[in-house]
Amino acid sequence: MHIPATTVKELFDCVQATFTRIARRCIFPPGSKFRQDSRTRKIDTKPLEVDPKRLASLHRNVVAVTQEFNSLERLGASELFTGLEALANDAVEFFITCTFKSALITVRELEFQEDWSAHRTITTITRLPTKFQSAVDVALDALKDATPVRKPTWMVQLVVSPFTECLRVMADVLHVLAFPHTADPPPGVKHPSRSSKMRGNSHRGEARTASIRGQNRHGMNNNRFAEEEARKVLVVLANTMHVVNVVLPHLWDKCRSIVPEQYHKALTAERKDINTLYLTLSEMVENAYIRTTALGLSDFVTRGITTSGRDWMEPHPVTKVREYVLELLLDTVLVYDDLLSISKDFVAGCMQELLIMLADNFYNLVRGVGRFCASGAMQVVVEIDFIQKVLVAFQTSESQGAFRSARSYLYRFIGPNARQSFSGGQAHGQKIVQKTLQTTKVMFACFESQPGRPIEQKYE
């Protein structure tokens, strides 16, 4: 019996429509826009809850639908399978949305999961970067199986936008950990790290970068950082550098393996924005650590100059470099070791900045004292000279200028004869400096390995 072609097509379309309707009910939960009832066309607008078990089941179903549609495409006559194509596209879109929603929730909650415990193998960082990498890895691995080989533009954008959003949210997490809030936000106000929504907004990276750059380097209230907070800032810096140098390259490579090659150019532009964001973040955290550490080091100088109980107008013999200087430099050794454990690239710049701030502090404090007797002024000059010689590898023209200004101010109270004898190399003060350098050579040997040319000392 001959059946008209139109009747065969109608039967095929009927079977296809019935299958897709049943499949949609199995794949999509009630309330999803992809599961519209053909009679009522009503959609539940309640937010979709991402359940891990359901997400795993959804992954299996989407993989099956995608693989079957890929097989049908290879047979040709794809115009016959428009219903199945729509089902496959909707299933992939729904799965991508759910997968990255779950990943974003996980990344946002990392802020509250940070317990500052060290990583098992990399002791300079916590487990936070590994947790972040794992959360995004799981999402990308799932998408690799569930997406078709030939991906249309809309599907690529659906992958790239939330992927880069995960990277930006992680930058938020690191930023909040480095600069914690002094108080809980008022009722009804969302926590900043939870305020971002999953959406493909191309201007979002610029907004976040502008927010980070908007904080002035010297605009932070340094006094609110205690020693423990300073240590946490250093740990956040280590975590940030690990994310930048290890985690991000790994995730970008995995994302490139999912995105077709013709879209890699657009992916490169997104990567540039993310790199700029993390570079700005690392600079902020580095500057915060420098300022916080400089405050701690300045306490030693304050104790030696203004709160030591010494009357600087009362003559005392200059016999040694006082203990506060040795304690200051020992603390600097610990700072140096901490920076070296993160990255050698940070050491020179951070130490130079610290020395500049230290020199400025010396100048401000001796000016604040006002007047010195000759021996009192010589005592501080000896200590400045000793600090400069120990940290000569990190001297810059700026730090040298600040120390020179402090020394010039002190020379006003010493007199030309004493000044000439001190700079001649055989004077009592110079002998104290050389003797102390010899007795502390092992103590401060770590600074000698630093590249840099010693700056010739001139006492005017």
C-alpha positions in Angstrom: 0.0 0.0 0.0 1.4 3.4 -1.0 1.4 6.1 1.6 1.6 9.7 0.4 4.9 11.5 1.3 3.0 14.2 3.1 1.4 11.6 5.3 4.8 10.0 6.1 6.2 13.5 7.0 3.2 14.2 9.2 3.7 10.9 11.0 7.4 11.6 11.4 6.8 15.1 12.7 4.1 13.7 15.1 6.6 11.1 16.5 9.3 13.7 16.7 7.0 16.1 18.6 5.9 13.5 21.0 9.4 12.4 21.7 10.7 15.9 22.3 7.8 16.7 24.5 8.4 13.7 26.7 12.2 14.4 26.6 11.7 18.0 27.7 9.6 16.8 30.7 12.5 14.4 31.6 15.3 16.9 31.1 13.9 20.2 32.3 12.4 20.7 35.7 9.0 22.3 36.3 9.2 26.1 35.9 11.9 26.0 33.3 11.3 28.1 30.2 12.3 25.1 28.1 9.4 23.1 29.5 6.4 25.0 28.3 3.1 23.2 28.4 1.6 23.2 24.8 -1.8 24.0 26.2 -1.3 26.6 28.8 2.1 28.1 27.8 2.7 29.1 31.5 6.2 29.3 32.9 7.0 29.2 36.6 9.2 32.3 37.3 10.6 30.9 40.6 14.4 30.9 40.6 15.9 27.6 39.6 17.7 25.7 42.4 20.8 23.9 41.2 21.0 20.6 43.0 24.3 18.6 42.6 22.5 15.3 42.1 20.1 16.7 39.6 23.0 18.4 37.8 24.8 15.0 37.4 21.6 13.4 36.1 21.1 16.4 33.7 24.6 16.0 32.5 24.0 12.3 31.5 20.8 13.2 29.7 22.3 16.2 27.8 25.3 14.1 26.8 22.9 11.4 25.4 20.8 14.0 23.5 23.9 15.7 22.1 25.5 12.5 20.9 22.3 11.3 19.3 21.8 14.6 17.4 25.4 14.5 16.3 24.7 11.1 14.8 21.6 12.3 13.0 23.5 15.3 11.6 26.0 12.9 10.0 23.1 11.2 8.2 22.2 14.4 6.4 18.7 15.9 5.8 19.0 17.9 9.0 15.8 19.8 8.0 13.8 16.8 9.0 15.1 17.0 12.6 14.3 20.6 13.5 12.4 19.4 16.6 15.4 17.3 17.8 17.8 20.1 17.0 15.7 22.6 19.1 15.7 20.0 21.9 19.4 19.5 21.8 20.1 23.3 21.7 17.7 24.0 24.6 19.2 21.1 26.6 22.8 22.4 26.0 21.8 26.0 26.9 20.0 24.8 30.1 22.9 22.7 31.1 25.5 25.4 30.5 23.4 27.8 32.6 23.0 25.4 35.5 26.6 24.3 35.4 28.0 27.8 35.6 25.4 28.8 38.1 26.6 26.0 40.4 30.3 27.0 39.7 29.6 30.7 40.5 27.9 29.8 43.8 30.9 27.6 44.7 33.4 30.4 43.9 31.5 33.1 45.8 31.3 30.9 48.9 35.1 30.5 48.9 35.4 33.7 50.8 33.6 32.2 53.8 35.4 28.9 53.5 38.9 30.4 53.8 40.4 29.1 57.1 44.0 30.2 56.3 45.3 26.7 56.6 48.3 26.0 54.4 48.2 23.9 51.2 49.6 20.4 51.6 52.5 20.8 49.1 52.8 24.6 48.6 53.1 26.0 52.1 53.1 29.6 51.1 49.5 29.5 49.9 46.2 28.3 51.3 43.9 25.8 49.8 41.8 28.5 48.3 43.4 28.6 44.8 43.0 24.8 44.5 39.4 24.9 45.4 38.8 27.7 42.8 40.5 25.7 40.1 38.6 22.6 41.0 35.2 24.3 40.9 35.8 25.7 37.4 37.5 22.6 36.2 34.5 20.5 37.0 32.3 22.9 35.0 34.5 22.9 31.9 35.0 19.1 32.0 31.2 18.7 32.0 30.7 21.1 29.2 33.3 19.4 27.0 31.2 16.2 26.9 27.8 17.9 26.8 28.3 20.4 24.0 28.2 19.5 20.3 31.4 19.5 18.2 30.1 22.3 15.9 29.2 25.2 18.3 27.2 28.2 17.0 28.1 31.7 18.1 25.4 31.9 20.8 26.7 28.7 22.4 30.3 30.0 22.5 29.1 33.3 24.1 27.0 31.3 26.6 30.2 29.5 27.7 32.7 32.4 27.6 30.6 34.9 29.5 30.0 32.9 32.7 33.5 31.5 32.5 35.1 34.9 32.7 32.5 35.9 35.3 33.9 33.1 37.5 37.4 34.5 37.1 36.1 38.0 38.1 34.2 36.7 41.1 37.4 35.0 42.3 39.2 38.4 42.0 36.3 39.8 44.2 36.9 37.0 46.8 40.7 37.8 47.0 40.0 41.5 47.2 37.6 41.1 50.1 40.0 38.8 51.9 42.8 41.3 51.5 40.7 44.3 52.5 38.1 42.9 55.0 35.2 45.1 56.0 35.4 46.7 59.4 31.7 46.0 60.1 28.8 43.9 58.7 26.8 45.7 56.0 23.5 47.2 57.0 20.4 44.9 56.8 19.1 44.5 53.2 22.5 45.4 51.7 24.1 42.6 49.9 27.7 41.6 50.6 29.9 43.0 47.8 31.3 39.6 46.9 27.8 38.3 46.4 26.4 41.2 44.5 27.5 40.0 41.0 25.1 38.2 38.9 25.8 35.6 36.2 25.3 37.5 33.0 27.3 38.1 29.8 28.1 41.8 30.4 31.1 42.9 28.4 31.5 46.0 30.6 31.6 44.1 33.9 35.4 43.6 33.9 36.0 47.3 33.2 33.7 48.2 36.1 35.5 45.9 38.5 38.9 47.2 37.4 37.8 50.8 37.8 36.6 50.0 41.3 39.9 48.5 42.2 41.9 51.3 40.7 39.7 53.8 42.3 41.3 53.2 45.7 44.2 55.6 46.3 47.5 54.0 47.2 47.8 56.1 50.4 44.1 56.4 51.0 43.7 53.4 53.3 43.7 53.7 57.1 46.9 51.8 57.8 46.3 51.8 61.6 43.5 49.2 61.3 45.9 46.5 60.3 47.3 44.5 63.1 50.2 42.0 62.7 47.8 39.1 62.0 46.0 41.1 59.3 49.3 42.0 57.8 50.2 38.3 57.6 46.9 37.6 56.0 47.5 40.2 53.4 50.8 38.5 52.5 49.0 35.2 52.2 46.4 36.8 49.9 49.2 38.1 47.8 50.7 34.6 47.6 47.3 33.2 46.6 46.8 35.9 44.0 50.1 35.2 42.4 49.5 31.5 42.4 46.1 32.1 40.7 47.7 34.4 38.1 50.8 32.2 37.3 49.3 28.7 37.7 45.5 28.5 37.9 44.5 31.1 35.2 46.7 29.7 32.4 45.4 26.2 33.1 41.8 27.3 33.0 42.3 29.4 29.8 43.9 26.5 28.1 40.9 24.2 29.0 38.4 26.8 27.9 40.2 27.2 24.5 39.9 23.4 24.0 36.1 23.8 24.2 35.8 26.9 22.1 36.2 26.4 18.3 39.4 27.9 16.9 37.6 30.6 14.9 36.5 32.2 18.2 40.0 32.2 19.9 40.6 35.8 18.9 37.6 37.0 20.9 38.8 34.8 23.8 42.2 36.5 23.7 40.5 39.9 24.2 38.6 38.6 27.2 41.8 37.1 28.6 43.6 40.5 28.3 40.8 42.1 30.4 41.1 39.4 33.1 44.9 39.7 33.2 44.6 43.5 33.6 42.1 43.0 36.5 44.3 40.5 38.3 47.4 42.7 37.7 45.7 45.6 39.3 44.5 43.4 42.2 48.0 42.1 42.8 49.4 45.6 42.8 46.8 46.7 45.4 47.5 43.8 47.7 51.3 44.3 47.3 51.0 48.0 48.2 48.7 47.1 51.2 51.3 44.7 52.4 54.1 47.2 52.0 52.2 49.9 53.9 51.2 47.5 56.7 54.8 46.2 57.0 56.2 49.7 56.9 53.9 50.6 59.9 55.4 47.7 61.9 59.0 48.6 61.0 58.3 52.3 61.8 57.3 51.3 65.3 60.9 50.3 66.0 62.2 53.7 64.8 59.6 55.5 66.9 60.6 53.5 69.9 64.3 54.3 69.3 63.9 58.1 68.5 60.8 59.4 70.3 59.6 57.0 73.0 62.9 55.6 74.3 62.9 58.0 77.2 66.2 59.6 76.2 66.7 63.3 76.6 68.4 64.2 73.3 69.8 67.4 74.7 71.7 65.5 77.4 75.1 64.2 76.3 75.8 60.5 76.3 78.8 58.7 74.8 78.3 57.0 71.4 79.3 53.4 72.2 77.2 51.1 70.0 74.3 50.8 67.5 71.3 50.5 69.8 69.1 47.4 70.1 66.1 48.9 68.3 68.1 49.0 65.0 69.1 45.4 65.3 65.5 44.4 66.1 64.3 46.5 63.1 66.7 44.8 60.7 65.9 41.3 62.1 62.3 42.0 61.4 63.3 43.1 57.9 65.0 39.7 57.4 61.7 38.0 58.2 59.9 40.3 55.7 62.5 39.5 53.1 62.2 35.8 53.6 58.4 36.0 53.3 58.6 37.9 50.1 61.2 35.5 48.7 58.9 32.6 49.4 56.2 34.1 47.2 58.2 35.3 44.2 61.7 36.6 43.6 60.1 39.2 41.4 58.5 40.9 44.4 61.6 41.1 46.6 63.5 44.1 45.1 60.5 46.3 44.5 58.9 45.7 48.0 62.2 46.1 49.8 63.0 49.3 48.0 59.6 50.7 48.9 60.0 49.7 52.5 63.4 51.4 52.7 61.9 54.6 51.2 59.2 54.7 53.9 61.7 53.9 56.6 64.0 56.7 55.5 61.0 59.1 55.4 60.1 58.0 58.9 63.6 58.7 60.2 63.5 62.2 58.7 60.1 63.0 60.1 61.0 61.7 63.6 64.3 63.6 63.9 62.6 66.7 62.7 59.8 66.1 65.3 62.4 65.8 68.1 63.6 69.3 67.3 67.0 69.8 69.0 69.8 67.4 69.7 73.1 67.6 71.5 76.2 66.8 69.5 76.5 63.2 70.8 72.8 62.6 70.5 72.8 63.7 66.8 75.9 61.5 66.2 74.2 58.5 67.7 71.3 58.7 65.2 73.7 59.4 62.3 75.6 56.2 63.2 72.4 54.2 63.2 71.3 55.7 59.9 74.7 54.8 58.4 74.5 51.3 59.7 71.0 50.7 58.3 72.0 52.1 54.9 75.1 49.8 54.7 73.1 46.7 55.6 70.3 47.5 53.2 72.5 49.0 50.5 71.2 46.5 47.9 67.8 48.1 48.1 68.7 51.7 48.1 67.3 54.0 45.5 67.8 57.7 44.9 64.6 58.4 46.8 65.6 56.5 49.9 69.1 57.9 49.8 67.6 61.5 49.5 65.4 61.0 52.6 68.4 59.6 54.6 70.5 62.5 53.4 67.9 65.0 54.5 67.8 63.4 58.0 71.6 63.4 58.2 71.8 67.0 57.1 69.4 68.0 59.7 71.4 66.2 62.4 74.7 67.7 61.2 73.4 71.1 62.3 73.9 70.0 65.9 77.2 68.1 65.5 79.5 70.8 64.2 82.0 70.9 61.3 84.9 69.4 63.2 83.0 66.3 64.5 81.4 65.9 61.1 84.8 65.9 59.3 86.2 63.3 61.7 83.2 61.1 61.3 83.4 61.1 57.5 87.1 60.5 57.4 86.7 56.7 58.2 88.9 56.6 61.3 86.5 58.3 63.7 84.9 56.6 66.7 81.4 56.6 65.1 82.7 55.0 61.9 84.5 52.3 63.9 81.3 51.5 65.7 79.5 51.0 62.4 82.3 48.8 61.0 82.5 46.7 64.1 78.7 46.1 64.2 78.7 45.2 60.5 81.3 42.5 61.3 79.5 41.1 64.3 76.2 40.9 62.4 77.5 39.7 59.1 75.9 36.3 59.4 72.7 37.7 60.7 72.2 39.9 57.7 74.0 37.8 55.1 70.8 37.3 53.1 70.8 40.9 51.9 74.3 40.6 50.4 73.1 38.2 47.7 70.8 40.8 46.2 71.9 42.4 43.0 72.7 46.1 43.1 75.6 48.4 43.3 76.4 50.0 46.7 75.7 53.7 46.7 78.6 55.7 47.8 78.0 57.4 51.1 78.7 61.1 51.3 78.2 63.0 54.5 77.8 66.7 53.9 
